[in-house]
């Protein structure tokens, strides 16, 4: 056994707590460490250091370090990704540990040879490689998942205006009558192209059915009047509502102002109202809101088919849809609605009885989620 490495291992074992403390003090200054408690910040480092000491003492190049429990750099890489570190900070914290270990040797007057330094460096470098590899692969997979999910939700939202265009084309054709041959043919061509786009949208959503919901929406809040936003939504959905013989009433007070992301809120309301139209043919839908001390409460109420009690818990799950093929969709609308409201720090409640319609209530607090 190499006497210098054995001495270094003994020193590290004696000074382990101080080595970890010095490492923790420096790593705690990294941006990714802000807000982490002491236990989360230390993570696997004490266990990894124990394994490292054993490997240095044995001086076996084949020794594998960091394979037991919290001592695994792979687990550490995943933990750091979840904690908000960037990949550079993961490398930096292992290099801080490297410096702390070599500093122990230097203060003890141990003049390590290049070969002896390579033993220490190989152990640290292997840990860096493992942590960085899993960090990068998991991060790339998550970014790809979020991109695919975001695309799926956007494509889902495209269906509403597409349906509106198709219905307008059909209504105009019927209004013009058979004598207006050329305009009718143009409208029929428009309808065929809308049908093609709708089929492409259908295919994209079918391919995305197994993707998980999107996380991490970041609302951009601003002050705006809610009534005009709802009124524009009512006008946008009017062709679809007319085709279903549904009357939509905007009962939002004209003076009500809201601090929220108008684009995301319009998207959420479009989905919930579109859903209500589908389930309340020949019925009425009311959109209302009131201001309260906490912020705003809004509701969308219909007198349609209602929701069975056993389905109330799962209606916001992605791909949860109606068993009736005439009303079934892709189960994305309510999932989008829920994510937008929760991104604002709001809450959703649903009241419904089969055959008596449904009321969706949601809140938007004055301040965003903590």
N, C-alpha and C positions, 0 to 999 in steps of 0.2 A: 504494500500500500504506500502511495506517495505521502511522505510525512507532511509536506506543506499543505496539501489538500486536506489531509486528515486534521491538521491544525485549524485550517479555515472552517471545516465542517464543525469542529468543536466550538470555535468562536461564534459561529452563526447560531448554534444551538443555545449557547449561553446568552447571546444578545438578540435572540429572535424578536422579543417584544419591542426592543428599541429600533430594530431594523424595520419592523412593520409600522411602528409609529412614525419614523422618518418618511417612509414610503407614503403613508396615509396623509401626512402633512402636505407633501408636494402634490400628490394626486388630487387632494381636496381642492386645489386651486384651479383645476381644469374646468372648463365651462360645463362639460357634461356631468360633473360631480355636484353641481349646484343643487341643493335641496335633498341630496341623498343622506339617509341616516348612516350612522357609523357602521352598522352591520352590513348594509347593502354596499357601502363603499369598499369595505375590506373584502367582501365576497369570498373568493377561494384562496386569497393570497397566503394566509397563515398555513393552510394545508399544503399548498403548493410549495411553500418554503420548507416545510418538513420533508417533503419528498425530494426537494432539491438538495437539502443537506445530506440525506442518505445517498443520493447519487454522487455527490461530490466526494463523500467519504469512500465510496466503493471504487470510484474512478473507472467505472465500466462504461465504455462508449455505447454499449447496447442498452443501457438502463433507460427505461421509458418513464418519463416524469409526467405527473398530472393526469393519471388515469383513474383515480379513486374518488368517487363522490364529488364534493365541492372542489377537489383539487384539479379538476379537469379544465384546461384552457378552452375546450370546446364549450362547456357550460358557461364559462366566464365570458366568452365572446357573445353568446346569446343573451346573457344577462346585461352586458354593456349595451347591446343594441336596444333592448327593451328600456334601459335606463336613460337613453338619449345621448350616449357617447357617439362621437364620430370615429371612423376607423383609424384616423391619425392618433386620437387620444388613446386607443387601445394599445397601439405600438409604443406610445410615449410612456404609459404606465409600466409596461414591462421593462423598458429601458431605465426608468427610475429605480426599479427593483435591482436591475443589473448594477447601477451605480452604487446603490446602498450596500450590496454584497461586496463589491470590489473595495468600497471605502473601509469596510471592516478589516480586510486584508491589509490595506495600506496603513491604517492606524496601528495595526499590530506589528508593522515592520516586515510583513511577509512579502518577499520579492518573488511574485509568481512568474514562472517562465511562460513563453508564448504557448507552449503545449498545455500548461496548466490553466492558462486563461481560456484556451479553446474548450476545455471541459465545461467551465462555467458558462461561456458564451453559447455553446451548443445547446445546453439545457434551456437557457432563456430564449434562444432563437427558435427552438422547436415549439415552445409555448406560444411565442408570437405568431408563428406560422399557423398553428392550429386555431388560435383565437381569431386571427384575421380572416382565415379561410371561411370559417363558419359564419362570421359576422358578414362578410361580403356576399356569400351565397344566400344567406337568409334575407339580407337587405334587398338584393336584386330580385329575389322571388316575391317579396312583399310589394316592391314598386311595380312589378309586372302585374301582380294580382290587383292592385289598386287601379292601375291604368285600364285593365280589362273591365273591371267593375264599373269604373267611371264611364267608360264607353257604352257599356250595356245600359246604364241608367239614362244617359243622354239619348241613346237610340230609342229607349222606351218612351221618353218624353216627346220624341218626334212624332209618335203615332197619333197624338191628339190633334195637332194642326193638320196632319195628313188626312185624318178622318173628316175633319171640317171641310177641307178643300174638296174631297170626294163628294161629300153630301151637298155642298154648294153647287158643284157641277151637275149633280143629278137633279136638284131642285130647279136649276136654271133650264135644263133640258126639258123638264116637264112643263115649266112655265111658258117656254117659247113655242112648244107644240111642233107637230110634224111639218108645218109649212115653212118654218125657218130652218131649212135643210143645212145650209152651210154652217151657221153658228152651232147647230146641234151636233154636227159632225166634229167640229172643233172641241166642243165640250166632251164628246164621247172619247176623243183622242186624249184629252186631259185626264179623263177618268181612267183610261187604260194605263197611262203613265203613272198615275197615283197608285193604281193597283200593283204595278211592278215594283214601285218603291216600297209599298207596304209589304210585299212578299220578301224583299231583301231585308227589311227590318225584322220580319218574322224569322228569317233564317238566322240572323245575327243573335237574336234573343234566344232562339232554340239552342244555339251553340254555347251560349253563356249560362245556361240554366244551372250548371253545377258550381258556378263561381260563388264565393262568399260575399256578404255585404261590404259595402265600402265604409271604411272608418276614416275618421280624421277630417271631417268637413270643418272648414274654418270660416264662419260667417263674417262678412264685412258689414258692420252695422252703420246705419245712418238714419236720420229722422225723415219720415215720409208720412203722407196721409194714406190711411188704409182703404178708405172708400173708393178712390179712383183705381187702386190696384185691383180690388175685387170686381169693380164694374168692368174693367177691361177684360178680366178673366171671364165674366159672364158673357160678354160680347163674343169673345173668342170661341167659347163653347156653345154659343147659341145654335149653330147649325146642327150639332150633335143632339142638343137638348130638344130642338124642334122635331127632329126625326123620331125621337123617342117620346114625343108629346109630353115633355117635362118642362115645368115652369120653374125658373130659378129666380129667387128674390134676394136682392142685396139689402140687408137690414143693418149694415154697419153704419154707425153714426158718422156723418160727414165731417165732424170736427175732430174725430179720433186720430191722433198721431201715434206713431210707433217707432221705436228705435230697434231696427233689425236689418237683416240682409233681405232687401226687397226681391232680389232675383231668386234667392233660395225659397223665400216664403211663397212667392208666386208659383214656383215649381211645386211646392208641397200642396198648396191649395188646388192647383190644377189636377193633381193626382187624386186628391180626396173627393173633389166635386165630380170628376170624370167617373170615379168609382160609384158615386151616389147615382149618377144618371143611369148607369148600367143596371143598378139594382132597384130603380124606382121608375120604370116606364109608366107613362100616363099619370105621373105623380108630381109632387112639389118638393123643391129643395130650398132651404133657407140658409143663408150665410149671415151670421151675426157676430157682434163683438162688443165687449164692454171694457172700460178701463177700470183698474182697481189699484190698490196701494202697492201691490207687487209688480204690476206691469199691465198686461192685457190678457183677457181670456176671449177666445174665439170659438165658434162652433159651426158645424155644418150638419144640418138636420134634414132627413128625408123621411117620407112616409111609404117607403118601398118594402121589399121582401123581408128586411131585418136579418139578424144574424143569430144562429142557434147558439145557446149558452156554451156548448162544448167547443165552439170555434172561437169564442172571444179571446181566449188566451193566446191563440196562434195566428190571428189574422195579420199581424205585422211581420210575421216571419217571411223571409224571401221565398218566392215561388209558392206561397200559400195562396190558393185560388179556389173558386167555387167549383163544386163537383158537377154542377149543371153545365154541359158543354156550350150552351147558348150564352152563359154569362162568364165562362172561364176565361182567364187571361194568362199572364205570365207571372202574376204574383209579385210584381215589382212596385206597383203604385203605392201601396200602403207602407212598404218597407222604406221607400224614398221619403214619404211623409213623416214617418217616425224618426228617421235619421236627421232630417232637417230640423224638426222641432227640438230633439234632444241636443243637437249641436248648438242651439240657442240657449240651452239650459232649461228648456221647458218640459212640461209633462203632458201626457195624453190620457184621456179617459174615454171609454165607449159605453153607451147605454143602448141596449137594443133588446127587442123581443121579436121572435119570428112573426111575420105578417104585420108588424106595427112600425116598421122603419128602424132607423138607427140615428143616433146623435153622437158625433165625434166632437169632443171638446179638447182644446189644447191651450196651454198658457205660454206666453213669451215674457220672461221677466225683464225688468228694466236693465239689469246687469247681466253679463254673460256668465257661463258656468265658471266656477272657481277652479 
